């Protein structure tokens, strides 16, 4: 007898609907799974066999063939266990075909005793299914552990189940299984951040630069001697970023769901991510990839911050691989099994010392590095990569008198208020060109949205000639100046806005 049910898998961050077909025929006992399954899918036959028996059902001693359609798509993971078990019970007559709704979708991993374990990517599945006409208002059966996450999407009827026996009873109208609905409003952005700018003494120039960066979503390079506060400043950037919109929250949660990094008690990531990978991370770990493509750090930092501490210590290959996602804000990973595209719209924050020992230019400490050592250290960062930092700001060492000051610095909340106001202004300005902030501007947008006064144009021309700027650096100065003008509530970019933006390109100066 033949039975067929619907299931779903994840490719990249998109849910792909599947059909699970089970055929029971005469012949020597066998259990075959076809349709490009990987090792974890092929192992499903042992999990399903034990789960069916331990749930009180009969397992047939016949030839069992399971087809995962479409057959040209590679299948991986353990999320097909539940669909295979339901189709098997229907094919053997232990569940009536009419008991299984035509619009039902089954996903979940079975344990050997018939309980359901949580899986990754359920939010990606429900978001994708809700966009497909054939699956709108479908009934989505999945492990109870994933039900709150999946039920955030409108148009999907989510039913969380704990055991295979419970599901069978529900399909036979014996057990009631109410629909689960989680309202996104139940999860609010975390305002009491662990780190606050009020704790930072001194470094007014750096704090001003980071405020500008947050207001326009600009990339920042912090450089200075060890202990000057570069890492401390970077870790406080999320506290001044505007709260994410609901669409951004769903995008962030979707990626972390696919990566399996959602907390069981928090199905929705309501705050912007801050990722700080170790300098030994591989290119696949940062960009994404692997034998079966997975999102990397650049995607996990989507709509948030990616921080590289001690930037020159990272592998040169990793740093150069960042250039494409920094420019395009997406990353495409091509493997033999599939080609997937992940979003990668993040603020990139890097920190570095001026030399290997860190004391070059510090009046209090002597630098013992040779000119050749300093050259090799700085040459680890290519010119094109440095160009992609909109803001390059020096973080000098703090004097003792500054540490003893009793004046309380401005809090993150006050800074965030100005940042949110500037972002709102940008959102209104760019509504019709589908960008969200100044960092996403292209040169074709400058004439309409980045009007410069005559004095500002003259100053920009002088700076371009004297500093020998690249065209990319030229454009980034205009973007930063646009953000400074927004913070000052000015529509036209004036000379003082250009002057401040130029000051944040200090690494472009030729000695």
C-alpha positions in Angstrom: 0.0 0.0 0.0 1.2 3.5 -0.8 0.8 6.6 1.5 2.1 10.2 1.0 2.5 13.1 3.5 4.1 16.5 3.3 7.2 17.6 5.1 9.7 20.5 4.8 13.5 21.0 4.8 15.8 24.0 4.9 18.1 25.1 2.1 20.2 28.1 3.1 17.6 30.0 5.1 14.6 29.0 2.9 12.1 26.3 3.7 11.6 23.8 0.8 8.3 21.7 0.9 8.8 18.0 0.3 6.6 14.9 -0.2 7.4 11.8 1.8 6.1 8.7 0.0 6.1 5.3 1.7 5.3 2.1 -0.2 4.7 -1.3 1.5 5.1 -4.3 -0.8 5.7 -8.0 -0.6 9.2 -9.4 -0.6 12.1 -9.9 1.7 12.0 -7.5 4.7 13.9 -4.3 3.8 13.8 -0.6 4.6 15.2 1.6 1.9 15.2 5.4 1.8 15.8 7.0 -1.6 15.8 10.6 -2.9 19.5 11.8 -2.2 19.5 11.2 1.6 22.6 11.9 3.6 23.8 9.7 6.5 21.6 11.3 9.1 18.5 10.7 6.9 19.4 7.1 6.1 19.7 6.5 9.9 16.0 7.5 10.2 15.0 4.0 9.4 16.4 2.8 12.8 14.9 5.7 14.7 11.5 5.2 13.0 11.6 1.4 13.5 12.2 1.7 17.3 9.8 4.7 17.8 6.9 2.9 16.0 7.4 -0.3 18.1 7.9 1.5 21.4 4.8 3.6 20.7 2.6 0.5 20.6 2.3 0.1 16.9 3.2 -2.8 14.7 6.2 -2.5 12.4 5.7 -4.4 9.1 8.0 -7.3 8.1 7.8 -6.3 4.4 9.7 -4.4 1.8 9.5 -0.7 2.8 10.5 2.0 0.3 10.6 5.6 1.4 10.9 8.3 -1.4 11.9 11.9 -0.5 10.6 14.0 -3.4 11.9 16.0 -5.2 14.6 13.4 -5.7 17.1 15.8 -7.2 17.4 17.8 -3.9 19.9 16.6 -1.4 18.2 15.8 1.9 20.0 16.1 5.3 19.1 16.2 9.0 16.7 14.3 11.2 13.6 16.4 10.6 12.0 13.8 8.3 11.5 11.1 11.0 8.0 12.2 12.0 6.7 12.4 8.4 8.2 9.0 7.6 6.6 7.5 10.7 3.1 9.0 9.9 3.3 7.8 6.2 4.4 4.4 7.4 1.4 4.1 9.8 -0.9 5.2 7.1 0.5 2.8 4.5 0.1 -0.1 7.0 -3.5 0.9 7.8 -2.8 1.7 11.4 -3.8 5.3 10.5 -6.5 5.8 8.0 -5.5 7.9 5.0 -8.6 10.1 5.6 -7.3 10.8 9.2 -4.3 12.7 7.8 -5.3 16.2 6.6 -4.4 17.1 3.0 -2.9 20.4 4.2 -0.8 18.9 7.0 3.0 19.2 7.2 5.1 17.0 9.5 8.6 17.7 10.8 10.5 16.5 13.8 13.1 14.1 15.1 12.0 10.9 16.8 13.7 9.4 19.8 13.7 5.6 20.2 10.9 5.7 22.7 8.6 7.8 20.3 9.2 11.2 21.9 9.8 14.2 19.7 13.1 16.2 19.8 13.5 19.8 18.7 15.0 20.6 15.3 16.7 23.6 13.7 15.2 26.0 11.2 11.4 25.8 12.0 11.0 29.5 11.7 12.6 29.5 8.2 10.2 26.7 7.3 7.0 28.4 8.4 8.1 31.8 6.9 8.7 30.1 3.5 5.5 28.0 3.6 3.4 31.1 4.5 4.6 32.6 1.2 3.5 29.7 -0.9 -0.1 29.6 -2.1 -0.5 25.8 -1.7 0.6 25.9 1.9 -1.2 29.0 3.3 -3.3 28.1 6.3 -1.7 24.6 6.4 -1.5 22.6 9.7 2.1 22.4 10.8 2.9 19.5 13.2 6.3 19.7 14.9 8.0 19.1 18.2 6.5 21.1 21.1 10.0 22.6 21.8 9.8 24.4 18.4 6.2 25.4 18.5 6.6 28.9 20.0 9.2 29.8 17.4 7.1 28.4 14.5 3.9 30.0 15.6 5.3 33.6 15.2 4.3 33.4 11.5 0.8 34.4 10.4 -1.1 32.0 8.2 0.3 28.8 9.6 -1.7 26.6 12.0 0.9 25.3 14.4 0.4 22.2 16.5 3.1 21.2 19.0 3.4 17.5 19.8 5.4 15.6 22.4 5.1 11.9 21.3 4.2 9.9 18.2 1.3 8.3 20.2 -0.1 11.7 21.0 -0.1 12.7 17.3 -1.7 9.4 16.2 -4.5 10.0 18.8 -5.0 13.5 17.6 -5.3 12.4 13.9 -7.8 9.8 15.0 -9.8 12.5 16.9 -9.1 10.9 20.2 -6.6 13.5 21.6 -7.3 17.2 21.5 -4.3 19.2 20.3 -4.9 22.9 20.4 -3.3 25.3 18.0 -0.4 27.3 19.4 -0.1 31.0 18.7 2.8 33.2 20.0 2.4 36.9 19.6 5.6 38.8 18.7 4.6 41.5 21.1 5.3 39.2 24.0 9.0 39.6 23.3 10.5 43.1 23.7 13.9 44.5 22.9 16.3 44.3 25.9 16.9 47.9 27.0 19.0 47.1 30.1 22.2 46.2 28.3 25.1 44.7 30.2 27.5 47.5 29.0 26.8 51.2 28.9 28.7 54.2 27.6 28.3 56.0 30.9 31.1 53.6 32.2 33.6 54.9 29.7 36.0 57.6 31.0 37.5 60.0 28.4 37.7 59.0 24.8 35.3 61.6 23.7 36.5 61.5 20.1 36.0 57.8 19.9 32.6 58.0 21.4 31.5 60.7 19.0 32.8 58.5 16.1 30.8 55.5 17.3 27.7 57.6 17.7 28.1 58.7 14.0 28.7 55.0 13.1 25.6 53.8 14.8 23.5 56.6 13.3 24.5 55.7 9.7 25.4 51.9 10.2 29.0 52.7 9.2 32.0 50.3 9.6 34.6 51.5 12.1 38.3 50.7 12.7 39.6 51.5 16.1 43.4 51.7 16.5 45.5 52.5 19.5 47.8 51.1 22.2 46.8 48.1 24.3 44.6 49.0 27.2 43.2 52.2 25.7 39.7 50.9 25.6 39.1 49.7 22.0 37.4 46.5 23.0 35.4 48.2 25.8 34.1 50.7 23.3 33.2 48.1 20.7 31.2 46.0 23.1 29.0 49.0 24.0 28.0 49.7 20.4 24.8 47.5 20.6 23.6 49.6 23.5 23.3 52.7 21.2 21.9 51.0 18.1 18.2 51.5 17.4 15.8 48.8 18.4 15.2 46.3 15.5 11.9 46.4 13.7 9.7 43.3 13.7 10.8 42.3 10.2 14.5 42.6 11.3 13.7 40.5 14.4 12.2 37.8 12.2 15.2 37.9 9.8 17.7 37.6 12.7 15.7 34.8 14.4 15.4 33.0 11.1 19.2 32.8 10.6 19.9 31.8 14.2 17.2 29.2 14.0 18.8 27.6 10.9 22.2 27.7 12.7 20.6 26.0 15.8 21.6 28.9 18.1 18.2 29.9 19.5 17.8 29.4 23.3 14.9 27.1 24.2 13.3 29.7 26.5 13.7 32.5 23.9 12.2 31.6 20.5 12.6 35.2 19.3 15.8 37.2 19.1 14.5 40.7 20.0 17.9 42.5 20.2 20.6 43.0 17.7 23.3 40.4 17.6 27.0 41.1 18.6 29.4 38.5 17.2 33.1 38.5 18.2 34.8 35.4 16.7 38.3 34.3 17.7 41.1 35.2 15.3 41.8 31.5 14.7 38.3 31.1 13.0 38.4 29.6 9.5 37.1 31.2 6.3 34.1 28.9 6.3 33.4 29.7 9.9 33.4 33.5 9.2 31.8 33.6 5.7 29.7 30.4 5.9 30.0 27.1 4.1 31.2 23.6 4.9 30.4 20.4 3.2 26.7 21.2 3.8 26.5 25.0 3.7 25.8 26.7 7.0 25.6 30.4 7.9 28.8 31.9 9.1 29.6 34.8 11.5 28.8 37.5 8.8 25.3 36.1 8.6 24.8 35.5 12.3 25.7 39.2 12.7 23.0 40.3 10.2 21.3 43.5 11.4 23.9 43.7 14.2 27.6 44.0 14.9 30.6 41.8 13.8 33.6 42.7 15.9 37.2 41.6 15.0 39.5 42.3 17.9 43.2 42.5 17.0 42.3 42.7 13.3 45.8 41.9 11.9 46.0 38.6 13.8 43.2 37.2 11.6 44.2 35.1 8.6 44.8 37.2 5.5 42.5 34.9 3.6 39.6 35.5 6.1 40.1 39.3 5.9 40.1 39.4 2.1 37.0 37.2 2.0 35.2 39.9 4.0 35.4 42.4 1.2 32.6 41.0 -0.9 29.9 40.7 1.9 30.9 44.2 3.2 30.2 45.6 -0.2 27.2 43.5 -1.4 25.7 42.8 2.1 25.0 39.2 1.0 27.2 36.2 0.8 26.8 33.3 -1.7 28.2 29.9 -0.8 28.7 27.5 -3.7 29.2 23.8 -2.9 28.7 20.6 -4.9 25.5 19.9 -3.1 23.9 23.3 -3.4 24.4 27.0 -3.9 22.9 29.2 -1.2 22.8 32.9 -0.4 22.8 34.3 3.1 22.1 37.9 4.1 25.1 39.7 5.6 24.0 43.3 6.4 26.1 44.1 9.5 28.2 46.8 11.1 31.9 45.7 10.9 34.0 46.9 13.8 37.7 46.2 13.9 40.4 47.0 16.4 44.2 47.0 16.0 47.4 48.1 17.7 49.7 50.6 15.8 52.5 48.0 15.8 53.3 44.5 17.1 54.2 45.6 20.6 51.4 48.2 20.6 53.5 51.2 21.8 54.3 53.0 18.5 53.3 56.6 18.9 52.6 56.3 22.7 54.5 59.1 24.5 54.6 57.1 27.8 56.0 53.8 26.4 58.9 53.0 24.1 58.3 51.1 21.0 60.8 48.3 20.3 59.6 47.3 16.9 61.8 47.8 13.9 60.4 49.7 10.9 60.3 46.4 9.0 58.2 44.8 11.7 55.8 47.7 11.8 55.5 47.6 8.0 54.8 43.8 7.9 52.2 44.2 10.7 50.3 47.0 9.0 50.6 45.4 5.6 48.4 42.5 6.8 45.5 44.8 6.1 45.2 45.5 2.4 44.3 48.9 1.1 40.9 47.8 -0.3 39.9 46.4 3.1 40.9 49.6 4.9 38.9 51.5 2.4 35.8 49.7 3.5 36.0 51.2 7.0 34.0 54.4 6.7 35.4 55.6 10.0 39.0 55.2 11.2 39.5 56.6 14.6 42.5 56.6 17.0 41.9 55.5 20.6 44.8 57.0 22.6 45.9 55.8 26.0 44.0 57.3 29.0 45.8 59.5 31.4 45.5 59.0 35.2 43.6 62.3 35.7 40.9 61.2 33.2 40.4 57.9 35.2 39.9 59.9 38.4 37.3 62.3 37.0 34.0 62.0 38.8 32.0 63.4 36.0 29.5 60.8 34.7 29.7 60.3 31.0 26.6 60.4 28.8 24.6 57.3 29.0 23.8 54.9 26.1 20.2 55.7 26.4 20.7 59.4 25.6 23.0 58.6 22.7 20.6 56.0 21.4 17.8 58.6 21.3 19.8 60.8 18.9 20.8 57.7 16.8 17.1 56.6 16.5 16.1 60.1 15.4 18.8 60.1 12.7 17.8 56.6 11.5 14.1 57.6 11.4 15.1 60.6 9.2 17.1 58.4 6.9 14.2 55.9 6.7 11.8 58.6 5.5 14.3 59.9 3.0 15.1 56.6 1.4 11.6 55.0 1.4 11.4 55.0 -2.4 14.9 53.6 -3.1 14.7 50.6 -0.8 17.7 51.3 1.4 17.6 51.8 5.2 20.6 53.9 6.1 23.4 56.1 4.8 26.0 53.3 4.7 23.9 51.7 2.0 24.0 54.7 -0.3 25.5 54.4 -3.8 27.2 57.1 -5.8 24.1 57.3 -8.0 22.2 58.5 -4.9 24.6 61.3 -4.0 23.2 64.0 -6.4 19.7 63.8 -4.9 20.3 62.9 -1.3 23.8 64.2 -0.5 23.7 67.9 -1.6 27.0 69.7 -0.7 27.4 73.4 -0.2 30.0 75.1 -2.3 32.4 75.3 0.6 31.9 71.6 1.3 32.7 70.7 -2.3 35.9 72.8 -2.2 37.1 71.2 1.1 36.3 67.7 -0.3 38.3 68.4 -3.4 41.3 69.6 -1.4 41.2 66.6 0.9 40.9 64.2 -2.1 44.1 65.7 -3.7 46.2 66.2 -0.5 45.4 62.8 1.1 45.5 60.9 -2.3 42.1 59.3 -1.5 40.7 56.4 -3.5 37.3 56.8 -5.1 35.9 54.4 -2.5 37.3 56.6 0.3 35.8 59.7 -1.4 32.3 58.1 -1.4 32.6 57.0 2.2 33.5 60.5 3.3 30.3 61.8 1.7 28.3 59.0 3.4 29.7 59.8 6.9 29.2 63.6 6.3 25.6 62.8 5.4 25.2 61.1 8.7 26.8 63.9 10.6 24.5 66.3 8.9 21.5 64.1 9.9 22.6 64.2 13.6 22.8 68.0 13.3 19.3 68.0 11.6 20.7 69.6 8.4 19.6 68.8 4.9 22.6 70.2 3.1 26.1 68.9 3.9 28.2 71.8 5.0 32.0 72.2 5.2 32.2 71.4 8.9 30.4 68.1 8.2 33.0 67.2 5.5 35.8 68.4 7.8 34.8 66.0 10.6 34.2 63.1 8.2 37.8 63.7 6.7 39.2 63.5 10.3 37.9 59.9 10.5 40.1 58.9 7.5 43.4 59.2 9.3 44.9 56.0 8.0 44.6 57.4 4.5 47.0 60.2 5.2 50.4 59.9 3.7 53.3 60.7 6.0 
